[in-house]
């Protein structure tokens, strides 16, 4: 991995041997890499959501656009006269392999609800967060239902909106106070006892990943995936960290998750259900086949909301006042039949693609095919020049 701080640094690099370039976002500075004519340029995004960024006309500048499943293809086709269907390749979501299926989930004594709202966006046009209009009353109503809450806000929450930051602080205080009310002192003692080992594991993980010190920029620059010799140890330590973290806190405590660990997908595995906004978090959670709830903060008619957002096809929809919440919780708790389960199965295939071949196999095949195409075209260009 090479970190290139500035565009003029990039211009100094010899990149003619690069064959495939993957872009996780439509950043303006991508133009400095897009100039490399010998390479094939692919927009992969950083999630598969119903937000505008997942079907932006700007994506037309790339040679190919890789999406998870048919839903991504259809999303781009709705941007008329912009993206050629032949430029879209369905590769699945290899990142989702750690997400466990609903059938393998063992419920605890309390129903576990993961609330993972998105952030307020850079403008009001792309603001999908439920935090501002309904986040605090949602948590209050969940607490009244005697559930366990895992709250994982988007890392950029409050970046643009003071209202979002205020709601975030209020939710954290509600969860802290309820933990205290539940008599979580014993759990806190267990967490304190586990903390030295958790720190020890984190230090070794950082060492294996090359995070030796310095500020955030330095650590990101030096970070790497552990080599083959350290990969097994790295995976074992991550598993131990997650197990110790959840076990030490007990089955009753609420959690506010803001750091790199526990990971989002490990939070998925702990939860019985998800409440979230229109975002790629929802599309990823679909892989688990567990029930999930989409916030409808503008109180659109159900049919209109489902027509606007693909991932709503398998969701329970929650109104702004959260009046539907008790009925939703009743519907998904055993022994009730969970009426949205068949829709989630269908939606998983549509949004994330088939299970076989595996997403990793499909992704690798797409990389290799495009690399070979770039090599063939470059060879042809060289022949034409020579002629």
C-alpha positions in Angstrom: 0.0 0.0 0.0 1.3 3.4 -1.0 -0.1 6.6 0.5 0.2 9.5 -1.9 -0.5 12.8 -0.1 -0.8 15.2 -3.0 -1.8 15.3 -6.7 1.7 16.5 -7.7 3.2 13.6 -5.9 1.0 11.3 -7.9 2.1 12.9 -11.1 5.7 11.9 -10.2 4.9 8.2 -10.1 5.4 5.8 -13.0 2.0 4.2 -13.3 2.0 2.8 -16.8 2.1 -0.8 -15.4 -1.0 -0.4 -13.3 -3.9 -2.3 -14.9 -6.9 -2.0 -12.6 -7.8 0.9 -10.3 -10.7 0.7 -7.8 -12.4 3.8 -6.5 -14.5 3.6 -3.3 -15.9 7.1 -3.7 -16.6 9.8 -6.3 -14.1 12.2 -4.9 -13.0 15.1 -7.1 -9.4 14.2 -6.7 -10.0 11.0 -8.5 -9.3 12.9 -11.8 -5.6 12.8 -11.0 -5.6 9.0 -11.2 -8.2 8.7 -14.0 -5.6 10.3 -16.3 -3.7 7.0 -16.5 -4.8 5.7 -19.9 -3.1 2.3 -19.6 -5.4 1.3 -16.6 -9.0 0.3 -16.3 -10.9 2.4 -13.8 -13.7 0.9 -11.7 -16.1 2.5 -9.3 -16.8 0.1 -6.4 -18.3 2.6 -3.9 -18.1 2.1 -0.2 -21.5 0.4 0.3 -24.6 -0.5 -1.6 -27.3 1.9 -0.5 -30.3 3.7 -2.0 -28.6 7.1 -1.5 -27.8 9.2 -4.6 -24.0 8.3 -4.3 -24.9 4.8 -5.3 -26.3 5.8 -8.7 -24.5 9.0 -9.5 -24.2 10.2 -13.1 -20.5 11.0 -12.3 -19.9 7.3 -12.4 -20.0 7.5 -16.2 -16.3 8.5 -16.2 -15.3 4.9 -15.1 -14.7 2.0 -17.4 -16.8 -0.3 -15.2 -19.1 0.0 -12.2 -19.1 -2.9 -9.8 -22.3 -3.5 -7.8 -23.3 -6.2 -5.4 -26.4 -7.5 -7.1 -29.2 -6.8 -9.5 -30.5 -4.0 -7.4 -27.4 -2.0 -8.0 -27.7 -2.5 -11.8 -31.3 -1.4 -11.7 -30.4 1.6 -9.6 -28.0 2.8 -12.3 -30.5 2.0 -15.1 -32.9 4.5 -13.6 -30.4 7.2 -14.2 -31.5 7.4 -17.8 -29.0 7.9 -20.7 -26.1 8.0 -18.3 -24.6 4.6 -17.6 -24.3 1.8 -20.1 -25.7 -1.5 -18.9 -22.6 -3.3 -20.3 -20.4 -1.2 -17.9 -22.1 -2.6 -14.8 -20.7 -5.8 -13.3 -22.3 -7.7 -10.4 -19.7 -9.0 -8.0 -21.4 -9.5 -4.7 -20.1 -8.1 -1.4 -17.0 -10.2 -0.3 -16.8 -8.0 2.9 -19.9 -9.7 4.3 -18.4 -13.1 5.0 -18.2 -12.4 8.8 -21.9 -11.8 9.0 -23.7 -14.8 10.6 -27.1 -15.9 9.4 -30.2 -15.6 11.4 -30.6 -19.3 11.6 -27.3 -19.5 13.6 -28.1 -16.7 16.0 -28.7 -17.6 19.7 -31.0 -15.0 21.4 -30.1 -13.8 24.9 -32.4 -13.0 27.8 -33.3 -9.6 26.4 -34.1 -8.7 22.8 -31.0 -6.9 21.3 -31.7 -3.9 19.1 -28.9 -2.4 17.1 -29.7 1.3 16.3 -27.2 2.5 13.6 -28.4 5.8 12.2 -26.6 7.4 9.3 -25.2 10.9 9.5 -26.7 14.2 8.4 -24.8 14.4 5.1 -23.1 17.3 3.5 -26.4 19.0 2.6 -30.1 18.8 3.5 -30.7 17.2 0.1 -28.9 14.0 1.1 -29.9 14.1 4.8 -31.3 10.7 5.7 -30.5 10.6 9.4 -33.3 9.8 11.9 -31.3 11.2 14.8 -32.6 14.7 14.4 -36.3 14.1 13.9 -36.9 10.9 16.0 -33.7 9.5 17.5 -34.3 10.5 21.1 -38.0 9.4 21.3 -37.1 6.2 19.5 -34.6 5.3 22.2 -37.0 6.3 24.9 -39.7 4.0 23.5 -37.2 1.2 23.0 -36.2 1.4 26.7 -39.9 1.3 27.6 -40.0 -2.1 25.8 -37.3 -3.5 28.0 -34.8 -4.3 25.3 -31.0 -4.2 25.2 -29.7 -1.5 22.8 -26.4 -1.3 20.9 -26.1 2.2 19.6 -23.6 2.7 16.8 -23.8 6.2 15.3 -22.1 7.1 12.0 -18.5 8.3 12.6 -19.4 11.7 11.0 -22.5 12.3 13.2 -22.6 15.9 14.2 -20.0 17.0 11.6 -22.4 19.4 10.0 -25.4 19.6 12.3 -25.5 20.8 15.9 -28.9 19.2 16.2 -27.5 15.8 15.3 -24.7 16.2 17.8 -27.2 17.2 20.5 -29.4 14.2 19.8 -26.4 11.9 19.9 -25.4 13.2 23.3 -28.9 12.8 24.6 -29.1 9.2 23.5 -25.8 8.4 25.1 -27.0 9.9 28.4 -30.3 7.9 28.2 -28.4 4.6 27.8 -25.9 5.5 30.5 -28.7 6.3 32.9 -30.6 3.1 32.1 -27.5 1.0 32.6 -27.3 2.6 36.0 -30.9 2.0 36.7 -30.5 -1.7 35.8 -27.8 -2.0 38.4 -25.0 -2.5 36.0 -22.3 -2.1 38.7 -21.4 -5.8 38.6 -21.1 -5.7 34.8 -18.9 -2.6 35.0 -16.6 -4.4 37.4 -16.3 -7.3 35.0 -15.6 -4.8 32.1 -12.9 -3.2 34.2 -11.4 -6.6 35.0 -11.3 -7.4 31.3 -9.9 -4.1 30.2 -6.2 -4.9 30.7 -6.4 -8.0 28.4 -8.5 -6.0 25.9 -5.7 -3.3 25.8 -3.1 -6.0 25.5 -4.9 -7.5 22.5 -5.4 -4.2 20.8 -1.7 -3.4 21.2 -0.7 -6.7 19.5 -3.3 -6.1 16.8 -1.8 -2.7 16.1 1.7 -4.2 16.0 0.7 -6.9 13.5 -1.1 -4.3 11.4 1.8 -1.8 11.4 0.3 0.8 13.7 3.4 1.6 15.7 2.6 5.1 16.9 2.4 8.6 15.7 -0.7 10.6 14.9 -3.8 9.2 13.1 -2.3 10.1 9.7 0.9 8.3 10.4 -0.9 5.2 11.7 -3.1 5.1 8.6 -0.2 5.5 6.3 1.7 2.7 7.9 -1.2 0.3 8.5 -1.4 -2.9 6.5 -3.0 -6.2 6.4 -0.9 -8.7 8.4 1.4 -10.9 6.3 0.6 -14.6 6.0 2.8 -15.4 9.0 0.8 -13.1 11.2 -2.7 -13.5 9.7 -3.7 -16.5 11.8 -2.7 -14.8 15.0 -4.4 -11.6 13.9 -7.7 -13.4 13.3 -7.5 -15.3 16.6 -6.8 -12.1 18.5 -9.7 -10.3 16.9 -12.0 -13.2 17.8 -10.7 -13.2 21.4 -11.2 -9.4 21.7 -14.8 -9.6 20.5 -15.7 -12.6 22.7 -14.1 -11.0 25.8 -15.7 -7.6 25.1 -19.3 -9.0 24.9 -18.9 -11.6 27.6 -17.5 -9.2 30.2 -20.3 -6.7 29.7 -23.0 -9.3 30.4 -26.4 -9.8 28.7 -28.2 -6.7 30.0 -26.0 -3.7 29.4 -26.6 -1.2 26.6 -23.6 -0.2 24.5 -22.4 2.9 22.7 -20.0 1.8 20.0 -17.8 4.4 18.4 -14.3 2.9 17.9 -12.9 0.4 15.3 -13.7 -2.5 17.7 -16.2 -4.0 18.0 -16.7 -4.0 14.2 -20.0 -3.1 12.6 -20.4 -6.7 11.5 -19.8 -8.1 14.9 -22.5 -5.8 16.2 -24.7 -7.3 13.5 -24.0 -10.7 14.9 -24.9 -9.7 18.4 -28.2 -8.1 17.4 -31.7 -9.7 17.1 -32.8 -6.8 14.8 -31.5 -3.6 13.3 -33.1 -0.1 13.2 -31.4 2.2 10.7 -31.9 4.8 8.0 -31.5 4.6 4.2 -27.8 3.7 4.0 -25.5 0.9 3.0 -25.7 -0.4 6.6 -29.1 -1.8 5.8 -28.0 -3.5 2.6 -25.2 -5.2 4.5 -27.5 -6.3 7.3 -29.8 -8.0 4.7 -27.0 -10.6 4.5 -28.0 -11.9 7.9 -31.6 -12.4 7.0 -32.5 -11.0 10.5 -35.5 -8.6 10.8 -34.7 -4.9 10.3 -36.6 -1.6 10.5 -36.2 1.4 8.3 -37.0 4.8 9.7 -39.6 6.7 7.7 -39.0 10.1 9.3 -41.0 12.0 6.6 -44.0 9.7 7.1 -44.3 8.9 3.4 -47.1 6.4 2.6 -45.7 2.9 2.9 -46.1 2.1 -0.8 -44.3 5.3 -1.8 -41.4 4.7 0.6 -40.9 1.1 -0.6 -41.0 2.3 -4.2 -38.4 4.9 -3.5 -35.9 2.7 -1.6 -35.1 -0.8 -2.7 -33.9 -2.0 0.7 -37.4 -1.2 2.1 -38.7 -4.3 0.3 -37.8 -6.5 3.3 -38.2 -3.9 6.1 -40.6 -3.1 8.7 -41.3 0.7 8.4 -41.2 2.9 11.4 -43.2 6.2 11.5 -41.7 9.4 12.9 -43.7 9.2 16.1 -42.6 5.5 16.6 -46.2 4.4 17.2 -45.6 1.2 15.2 -42.7 0.2 17.4 -44.5 -2.1 19.9 -46.3 -3.9 17.1 -43.0 -4.4 15.2 -41.3 -5.9 18.2 -44.2 -8.2 18.8 -44.2 -9.4 15.2 -40.6 -10.5 15.2 -40.4 -12.0 18.7 -40.8 -15.8 19.0 -43.3 -17.5 18.7 -44.7 -15.0 16.2 -44.2 -15.8 12.5 -42.2 -12.7 11.4 -44.2 -11.9 8.3 -41.4 -10.1 6.5 -39.0 -13.1 6.6 -39.9 -14.3 3.0 -39.4 -10.8 1.6 -36.0 -10.6 3.2 -34.9 -13.8 1.6 -35.9 -12.5 -1.8 -34.4 -9.1 -1.2 -31.0 -10.7 -0.2 -30.6 -12.3 -3.6 -31.7 -9.1 -5.4 -29.5 -6.7 -3.4 -26.4 -8.8 -2.7 -26.5 -11.4 -5.5 -26.4 -15.2 -5.3 -24.4 -17.1 -2.7 -22.7 -19.3 -5.4 -20.2 -18.6 -6.8 -19.0 -16.9 -3.7 -18.7 -13.1 -3.8 -14.9 -13.4 -3.3 -14.7 -15.7 -6.3 -16.8 -13.3 -8.4 -14.8 -10.3 -7.3 -11.5 -11.9 -8.1 -12.8 -13.1 -11.5 -13.9 -9.5 -12.3 -10.5 -8.1 -11.3 -8.6 -10.7 -13.4 -10.9 -10.3 -16.4 -10.5 -6.5 -16.5 -6.7 -6.7 -15.9 -6.4 -9.1 -18.9 -8.5 -6.7 -21.0 -6.2 -3.8 -20.1 -3.1 -5.9 -21.0 -4.6 -6.9 -24.3 -5.6 -3.3 -25.2 -2.2 -2.0 -24.2 -0.5 -4.6 -26.4 -2.7 -3.7 -29.3 -1.8 0.0 -28.8 1.9 -0.8 -28.8 1.5 -2.8 -32.0 -0.3 0.0 -33.7 2.4 2.5 -32.6 5.1 0.2 -33.9 3.3 -0.2 -37.2 
